[in-house]
Amino acid sequence: MEKKLYILTGASRGLGFSIAKQLLSESIALICISRSSNDELAQAALDYNSVLEQWCCDLSESESVCLKLSEWIGVNGEHSFQSATLINNAGMMPRIVPLSKAEHHDLTKALRVSLEAPMLLCAAFLSATEGWHKPRKILNVSSGLGHRAMASQAGYCASKAGMDQFTRCLAIEESSKDNGARVCSLSPGIIDTDMQVQLRSASHADFPDHGYFVDHQQKGSLVSAKETAQKVLHFLSHRNFGDSPVADIRDV
């Protein structure tokens, strides 16, 4: 029986892990692209009769994985699946310091993971499935910092603003095609993940908004990765997905 195909980046922990685990419970085919594999996801695939491949790679060097994805889709073909969905979830926050103190290697790697890799994967996915007659979707996991400037966050803010904008461009391009992909760049809200720990651990002197993130934790307003994953997947499955190329989970 044909299964729904999902390609998900950053699946080994945090929001990506919760998305992957919930998808696997639906008996689907899932390719996880992460720095490491996860034994719990492998077991979930067995438990729910899902097909799982875990590709371990560094998304700061994404050209090889894009080539691998193109070849994999070409070999397996449209006939194998009910639909195809790419979820760009992986992201990297560079060291939280003013841009004048940023290390070139750190900033370059973060921009490659958070902006270059999603764009290249979108290009590879859309090219490889161009002639498909079945539904195709792209969900890019963005951030509220894509439209809110914050000191010591230039690299992360820029990458998410870029993700929002290239998704808008994609939406225009795909809307002109007979079976164009439905695309959206979605801000998932403030989630209780390692990234929040990174923000709270930053130097007060370098990060003026440090207290904003500490307050969210102290007030108990952080949302769990599991709950956020449920909301994200519900949004992804909705018939109106893609009507707006940029959205915030708190508004839908």
Secondary structure, 3 states (H helix, E strand, C coil): CCEEEEEEECCCCHHHHHHHHHHHCCCCEEEEEECCCCHHHHHHHHHCCCEEEEEECCHHHCHHHHHHHHHHHHHHCHHHEEEEEEEECCCCCCCCCCHHHCCHHHHHHHHHHHHHHHHHHHHHHHHHCCCCCCCEEEEEECCHHHCCCCCCCHHHHHHHHHHHHHHHHHHHHHHCCCCCCEEEEEECCCECCHHHHHHHCCCCCCCCCHHHHHHHHHCCCCECHHHHHHHHHHHHHCCCCCCCCEEEHHHC
